[in-house]
């Protein structure tokens, strides 16, 4: 798939020509500020029937169609909720494509007061609950659902297993001393109809 990505960063153009042999990761790291205006234009070499998908970390950027070969995103403060390193990923062959996305890396600088607020928030969360950091600030790039084709985060699996074991250990005496009886299905006939009830 051949196309050109044009990144408009505060009215400055950065052009990337993508071919099948292009590396999936641009080595250069682009330095931006949280309130920089950013827009994207994607131009394909031929008409396509799908739409490219663009993600900034786990947030999908809205892309509109100009014609059969050209797509663009509106000018926006794209990095206003980012800090530190962020990845902008282009899925140029549409949703569900196996091809690895083309990725641009950014280092996002924030105002000093915002950086201090972020530091205070992270320190508070570290002292009170690290799991909140894992859940709320994670950049998993995967949606959480029951789709078996997607891989689960190992840390989430371990945390869940630990919580389950701790819960069982807390109630093990109660489980041991309270007699549990098995529910057995009992078949009954009433007015010629078969009824199945659960009985101890």
C-alpha positions in Angstrom: 0.0 0.0 0.0 1.5 3.3 -1.1 0.4 6.6 0.4 1.7 9.8 1.8 1.1 11.1 5.4 1.3 14.8 5.9 1.5 16.0 9.5 0.7 19.6 10.1 2.3 20.8 13.4 1.6 24.5 14.0 1.4 25.1 10.3 4.7 23.3 9.6 4.4 20.3 7.3 6.1 16.9 7.8 5.7 14.5 4.9 6.1 10.7 5.1 6.0 8.6 2.0 4.8 5.0 2.9 5.5 2.0 0.7 5.2 -1.8 1.4 9.0 -1.8 2.2 8.9 1.3 4.5 9.8 0.7 8.2 6.8 0.7 10.5 8.5 3.0 13.0 9.8 6.5 12.3 13.1 6.7 14.3 13.0 10.4 14.9 11.2 11.7 18.0 9.2 14.8 17.5 9.1 17.3 20.3 5.7 19.0 20.8 3.8 21.0 23.5 0.5 20.1 24.9 -1.3 23.0 23.3 0.2 22.6 19.8 -2.2 22.6 16.9 -2.0 19.3 14.9 -3.8 18.0 11.9 -3.2 15.0 9.6 -3.7 14.4 5.9 -3.4 10.9 4.3 -3.2 10.6 0.5 -3.3 7.2 -1.2 -1.8 6.5 -4.6 -5.1 4.9 -5.8 -8.8 4.8 -4.7 -9.6 2.7 -1.7 -12.8 1.3 -0.2 -11.9 1.5 3.4 -10.9 4.3 5.8 -7.5 4.6 7.5 -7.6 4.4 11.3 -5.4 6.7 13.5 -4.8 6.4 17.2 -2.9 8.6 19.6 -2.1 6.0 22.2 -5.6 4.6 23.0 -7.6 7.5 21.7 -8.9 7.2 18.1 -8.5 10.4 16.0 -11.5 11.3 13.9 -10.6 11.1 10.2 -12.9 12.5 7.4 -12.9 11.6 3.7 -12.3 14.2 1.1 -12.4 12.0 -2.0 -11.6 8.3 -2.9 -7.9 8.8 -2.1 -7.7 11.5 0.5 -8.5 11.7 4.2 -7.9 14.4 6.8 -8.4 15.2 10.5 -9.5 18.6 11.7 -6.9 20.9 13.4 -7.0 20.1 17.1 -5.0 20.3 20.3 -4.3 16.6 19.9 -1.7 16.4 22.8 -3.7 18.4 25.4 -4.2 15.2 27.6 -0.7 13.7 27.0 2.6 14.1 28.7 5.9 12.4 28.1 6.3 10.0 25.2 3.2 9.3 23.0 2.7 7.2 19.9 0.6 8.2 16.9 -0.3 5.0 15.0 -1.6 4.9 11.5 -3.5 1.7 10.4 -3.3 2.5 6.7 -5.1 -0.6 5.5 -8.2 -0.2 7.6 -9.8 -2.0 10.5 -8.8 -5.6 11.0 -5.7 -5.4 8.8 -2.8 -7.6 9.9 -0.2 -5.1 8.7 1.8 -3.4 11.5 0.8 0.2 11.9 3.1 3.1 10.9 4.1 4.8 14.1 5.3 8.3 14.9 6.8 9.0 18.3 6.3 12.3 20.2 7.8 13.8 23.3 5.1 16.0 24.8 6.2 18.9 27.0 3.6 20.3 29.5 3.4 23.5 31.5 5.3 23.5 34.8 2.1 23.8 36.8 0.5 20.9 35.0 3.6 18.8 35.5 3.6 19.5 39.2 -0.1 18.6 39.4 0.6 15.3 37.6 3.5 14.5 39.9 1.3 15.2 43.0 -1.5 13.0 41.6 0.9 10.1 40.8 2.5 10.4 44.3 -0.9 10.3 46.0 -2.0 7.3 43.9 1.3 5.4 44.6 0.8 5.9 48.3 -2.9 4.9 48.4 -3.5 2.4 45.5 -1.1 1.5 42.7 -3.9 -0.5 41.0 -5.6 2.8 40.2 -2.6 3.9 38.2 -2.5 0.6 36.3 -6.2 0.9 35.5 -6.7 4.6 34.9 -3.4 5.7 33.4 -2.5 2.5 31.4 -2.0 2.8 27.7 -3.0 -0.8 26.8 -4.0 -0.1 23.1 -6.4 -2.9 23.5 -10.1 -2.8 24.4 -11.2 -4.9 27.4 -13.9 -7.4 26.2 -14.5 -11.2 26.0 -12.9 -11.6 22.6 -10.7 -14.6 22.9 -8.6 -13.5 19.9 -7.1 -10.7 22.0 -4.3 -11.2 24.6 -4.9 -10.3 28.2 -2.5 -8.2 30.1 -0.4 -10.5 32.3 -0.4 -8.1 35.2 -4.2 -7.9 35.2 -4.4 -11.7 35.2 -1.9 -12.0 38.2 -3.7 -9.3 40.1 -7.1 -11.0 39.6 -5.6 -14.4 40.7 -4.1 -12.8 43.8 -7.4 -11.1 44.7 -9.3 -14.4 44.2 -6.8 -16.4 46.4 -6.9 -13.7 49.1 -10.7 -13.8 49.1 -10.8 -17.6 49.4 -8.2 -17.5 52.3 -10.4 -14.9 54.1 -13.5 -17.0 54.0 -12.0 -20.5 54.2 -13.0 -21.1 57.8 -16.6 -20.1 57.1 -16.6 -22.4 54.0 -15.1 -25.3 56.2 -17.6 -25.0 59.1 -20.8 -24.3 57.1 -22.2 -27.4 55.6 -23.0 -27.0 51.9 -25.7 -29.2 50.3 -25.9 -30.0 46.7 -28.9 -29.0 44.7 -30.4 -31.9 42.8 -33.0 -31.6 40.0 -36.3 -33.3 40.9 -38.7 -34.3 38.1 -42.4 -33.8 38.9 -45.6 -34.1 36.8 -48.4 -31.7 37.2 -51.5 -31.8 34.9 -49.5 -34.0 32.5 -46.6 -31.5 32.2 -43.1 -32.3 33.3 -41.7 -29.8 35.8 -38.1 -29.8 37.0 -37.5 -28.2 40.4 -34.3 -27.9 42.4 -34.4 -29.6 45.8 -31.8 -30.0 48.6 
